[in-house]
Amino acid sequence: MIRFLALSLFIAAQLAAQSIESIKNSPLYLWGEGSDNTLARADKEALKDLTSQISVQVESNFSNIVTEDEGGVEEYTELVLNTYSSTTLNQAQRKVEEHDGRFTVVRYIEKANISKLFENRRAKLLGYLNSGHLAVADYRIGDALKYYYWSLILLRSHPDVNTLGGEDHNGNQVLLISYLPVAIEAVLENLDITVARVSHDEEAQAKRVLLDIQYRDHPVTNLDYIYYTGDSWTSRLSGCHDGTGLVEFFGVSADALKDVKLKIEYTYESKSKIDLELREVIENARLPYFRSADFKIPIHERVEAPAKVKPEIVALTELDRSQMDYTRRVVEVIQAVDRKDFSRVMDHFTPEGKEMFVRLLQYGSAELINPAGVSLTALQLNDQLIVRSVPMRFRFPNNNREFIEDVVFSLNTDGRIDAVSFALGERAVNDIMGKSERFGTLEQKQQIVRFMEDYKTAYCLERLDFIESVFADNALILVGHSLKQGENIDGMYRGRLGNEDVEYIRLSKSEYIQRLRRIFAANEFVNIHFEETTVKKVNGKDRIYGIQIAQNYNSVSYADFGYLFLMFDLNNVEEPKIYVRSWQPEKDAEGRIMGLEDFTF
């Protein structure tokens, strides 16, 4: 051991003693040189020179993906290598000399270690590949296209582009340069988009087309698209929700409408800013195009006049006559949303319910997406009458985003609406309600659904008062983020998730609330969608639950997909409490999500 340590110290001393000239004359290294009056500019010039030297070494690897009309392979290689210079290449070793106030910098790397420069990008593109597989399984088709495409463009920027392998969705080894384009095409080709209903408002000279969007006979959880209005493509991304999408046409375009032309979004350039390395590749490398993302959907359905909102209400629990009368107040509110005239329905709300309803109306210019197709269910839950659920669209004037959400109304014993919330996704509700009777009664499972809907809505409507009240004062709040190479680790917990190191930082309740306050102030909207839910009890008696749930998070400045864990107490449903909240960007290497078993109480 002593001899090994002595040898290591000797080698380190020899390297330290190397001069710039000895490095430049050695056959072991690739190097780049820069000279300037400032160290920063000399270093930048040296990195640029080193990049050009590496380009020569790997140039031939990119020849198969550069066509003649795109320019030479040398130009493409230089563009690609520039996307490494601000991240990986900064780790190249450095020698600095100064003479008379002028700096000379040499950046160098052993030729044998060139492949190590690209390892981080390999790990990242394989991570996106795996995220794409998971998204397809959940029918998150928008996410699947995004992750497969991001994996592909990172692959096209990797020197091993022609030989790099990975696993397909069945775990079989495949060559990624062949597999990824086929995977993207397969997702697009298995989309089935049809017109469900067309309504024509002659007075407004408008046609509204409701789309049914399926993937292998399952409603698509998320998908984004633009559409042709008759003279241009929309600049705003439209989104589908649980298999429902919407497009609108006005004036001459509405009168001449015979089909709907869509372009399915798959590049997600606006979302790539969450990953600076990915963003650089998108901005510098040439991007592949998929013509199969263009859809032309004929309109065979009979065009109808806009229907009045007359939803049927199905009672899921026994309701008396007064309660059924109360549900009709919700119908009147829905009709007011359709007319955009609320003067006669505001007395249907409690003060708190009115505040929530106004926030909802202000959340992206709310409107009904299918007035004729609204169908409601009603059930008694403790002292609350719950009426579910109204599909509504929310558009944001300052951003190219829109969302479709199902809205749920809660009424008190006086029949006044005291809460409005966004529903959980259909899959999340089914995951909870499908639990056995041994887990809990129908009412108890409904209360879990309601709690999670209130939690989701509080973030969307920026209700800091609710969030602050629902977290216990001593709640354990863990915020996870993927570590960049070379980043210091000083958090309370570190783990491995997929191909990346993840650090967990514990926040106090007040720190977490302040963090949310800054997020809400900086964003026009926050939207959360939950899927893939697993619920467990702490023990058989207490109503303390642990829920693991896949979360799609979108805001103006940030978007991600990850896994949320909450441990919450519903022993007093009037005052629920969250004891633990953690978030992780992906499942760990064994496919696990942080859960009850990771904590001792």
C-alpha positions, 0 to 999 in steps of 0.5 A, spaced: 500 500 500 505 504 501 509 503 495 502 504 491 501 511 494 509 513 493 508 511 486 502 515 485 505 521 488 511 520 483 506 520 477 502 526 480 509 530 481 511 528 474 505 530 471 505 537 475 512 538 473 510 537 465 511 544 461 507 546 456 512 544 451 513 537 453 505 536 453 505 539 446 511 535 444 508 528 447 504 523 442 500 521 448 496 528 448 491 532 444 492 539 446 489 546 444 492 553 445 490 560 447 493 566 448 491 573 451 491 578 456 486 575 460 486 568 463 479 567 461 479 569 454 486 565 453 482 559 456 476 559 451 481 560 445 485 554 448 478 550 449 476 552 442 483 549 439 482 543 443 475 542 440 478 542 433 483 537 434 478 532 437 473 534 431 479 531 427 479 524 431 471 523 431 469 526 424 469 520 420 464 517 425 458 522 423 459 521 416 453 517 415 448 522 418 450 528 414 447 528 407 450 532 401 445 538 402 446 539 409 454 541 408 460 537 410 461 532 415 467 537 418 462 543 419 457 538 422 462 535 427 465 542 429 457 544 431 456 538 435 463 538 438 461 545 440 456 543 444 461 539 449 465 545 450 461 548 455 460 542 459 464 536 458 471 539 455 471 544 461 474 538 465 480 537 460 487 538 464 490 545 463 497 548 463 497 556 464 504 560 463 504 568 464 509 572 461 509 580 461 502 580 463 500 575 457 497 568 459 498 562 455 493 556 456 494 549 453 488 545 454 489 537 453 487 530 454 490 523 453 488 520 447 486 514 450 481 518 454 477 521 449 471 516 449 470 518 457 469 525 454 462 523 451 460 518 457 455 523 460 452 524 454 451 517 453 448 516 460 443 522 458 441 519 452 439 512 455 436 515 460 431 519 455 430 512 452 428 509 458 423 515 460 420 514 453 419 507 454 415 508 461 411 514 457 408 509 452 406 504 457 402 510 461 399 512 454 403 519 455 404 519 448 406 527 448 412 525 453 414 519 449 415 523 443 419 528 447 423 523 450 425 518 444 426 525 440 431 528 445 434 521 446 435 521 438 438 528 437 443 527 443 445 520 440 446 524 433 451 528 437 455 522 440 461 520 436 459 513 437 452 514 433 453 508 429 455 503 434 451 505 440 446 500 443 441 500 448 434 496 450 428 497 447 421 497 451 422 489 451 429 489 454 432 487 448 439 490 445 438 494 439 442 499 435 439 506 437 441 509 430 436 504 427 431 503 433 430 510 435 427 513 428 423 507 428 420 507 435 418 515 434 414 513 427 411 507 431 408 511 436 406 516 431 403 511 426 399 507 432 395 514 434 388 514 432 385 521 431 378 522 429 373 527 429 368 526 435 363 532 434 362 538 430 358 544 432 357 550 428 355 557 431 353 561 425 352 568 429 359 567 431 361 564 424 365 559 428 366 551 428 368 547 434 371 540 432 372 535 438 377 530 437 378 523 440 385 521 440 387 514 442 393 510 442 392 502 441 385 503 443 386 507 449 385 514 451 391 518 450 393 522 457 397 527 454 399 530 447 400 536 444 399 539 437 398 545 432 393 545 427 392 549 420 386 554 421 385 555 413 391 561 412 396 559 417 398 554 423 397 556 430 402 559 434 399 556 440 400 548 442 394 545 444 393 539 448 389 533 449 386 530 456 384 523 457 383 522 449 380 529 448 382 534 444 379 541 441 380 545 435 376 551 432 375 555 426 372 562 424 370 566 418 371 563 411 375 557 414 369 555 418 365 555 412 370 551 408 372 546 413 372 539 410 378 536 414 382 538 420 390 538 419 394 537 425 402 537 426 404 533 432 409 536 437 415 532 438 421 536 438 419 540 445 424 545 443 421 550 448 421 545 454 429 543 452 431 549 456 430 545 463 437 541 460 442 546 458 446 541 454 440 538 451 438 545 449 445 547 446 445 540 441 438 543 439 440 550 437 447 547 434 445 540 431 441 539 425 434 536 427 431 530 424 424 531 421 418 526 421 413 527 416 408 522 419 407 527 425 402 530 420 395 528 420 389 530 416 383 528 419 376 528 414 370 530 417 364 525 416 360 527 422 354 531 422 355 539 423 350 541 429 348 547 432 351 549 439 347 545 444 345 548 450 348 545 457 343 540 459 347 535 463 344 529 466 346 527 473 347 520 475 347 519 483 353 514 485 350 514 492 343 515 495 341 523 495 335 526 497 330 531 493 334 537 496 341 534 495 338 533 487 336 540 487 343 542 490 346 539 484 342 543 479 346 549 482 352 546 479 348 546 472 347 553 472 354 555 474 356 551 468 351 554 464 354 561 466 361 559 464 358 557 457 355 564 457 360 568 460 355 571 464 356 570 472 351 575 475 346 570 477 350 565 480 355 568 485 350 567 490 351 559 489 358 560 492 360 561 499 365 566 500 371 561 500 368 557 494 367 564 490 374 566 491 376 559 488 371 559 482 374 566 480 381 564 481 379 558 476 376 563 471 382 567 471 386 561 470 387 561 463 381 564 460 376 558 462 371 555 457 367 549 456 370 544 451 364 540 449 357 544 452 353 538 449 357 533 452 357 534 459 355 529 464 355 529 471 356 524 477 354 526 484 355 523 491 355 524 498 362 524 502 361 526 509 358 533 509 360 534 502 356 533 496 361 532 490 359 533 483 364 531 478 366 533 473 366 538 467 371 538 462 374 545 461 380 548 457 384 554 459 389 558 455 394 563 457 395 569 453 402 570 454 404 563 453 403 558 447 400 553 452 393 551 453 390 545 458 384 541 458 382 539 466 376 536 469 373 541 474 369 538 480 365 542 485 364 541 492 357 543 496 356 544 503 350 542 507 346 548 505 347 547 498 352 552 496 359 551 493 364 551 498 370 548 493 372 548 486 378 543 484 381 540 478 380 532 478 385 527 478 386 523 471 382 517 470 388 512 471 390 515 477 382 515 480 382 508 478 388 506 481 385 509 488 378 506 487 380 499 485 383 498 491 380 492 495 375 493 500 380 490 506 384 497 504 378 501 505 371 503 504 368 506 498 368 513 502 375 512 505 377 511 498 373 517 495 376 521 501 383 520 498 381 522 491 378 528 494 385 530 498 389 529 492 385 533 488 385 539 493 393 538 493 393 538 485 389 544 485 392 548 490 398 548 486 395 550 480 391 556 483 397 558 487 393 557 494 399 558 498 394 558 504 391 551 503 398 548 502 401 552 508 395 549 512 396 542 510 403 541 511 405 539 518 409 544 522 415 539 522 414 535 515 419 532 512 420 535 505 425 533 500 427 536 494 431 532 489 435 534 483 440 530 478 447 532 480 451 534 474 458 531 474 463 534 479 458 538 483 459 538 490 454 533 494 452 536 501 445 534 502 442 530 507 441 524 502 444 521 496 442 516 491 442 513 484 436 514 480 437 510 473 444 513 470 444 519 474 446 521 481 441 525 485 441 529 491 436 530 496 435 537 500 431 537 506 427 544 506 423 546 512 416 548 511 417 555 511 423 554 506 418 550 502 413 555 502 418 561 500 420 557 495 413 556 492 412 563 493 417 565 488 415 560 483 408 562 483 410 570 482 415 568 476 410 564 472 403 565 469 401 558 470 403 552 474 399 545 471 400 539 474 397 532 472 398 526 476 398 518 473 400 511 475 398 511 483 400 507 488 397 508 495 399 504 502 397 504 509 402 505 515 398 500 518 391 497 518 387 502 523 390 509 522 388 513 516 395 515 515 397 513 507 403 513 503 402 515 496 407 514 490 404 518 484 407 520 477 407 527 476 407 531 470 409 539 472 408 544 467 410 552 468 412 558 464 419 557 466 420 550 467 417 543 466 419 536 468 416 529 469 418 525 476 415 521 482 412 524 488 411 521 494 406 524 500 405 521 507 398 524 509 393 523 515 386 523 514 384 521 521 381 528 521 378 529 514 377 536 515 384 538 517 388 533 513 396 533 514 402 532 510 408 529 514 412 527 508 413 530 501 419 527 497 420 528 489 425 524 485 426 525 477 426 518 475 425 511 479 431 508 482 436 502 478 431 497 481 425 501 479 423 503 486 420 510 488 421 513 495 415 510 499 413 508 506 418 503 507 424 508 507 422 512 513 421 510 520 416 513 524 
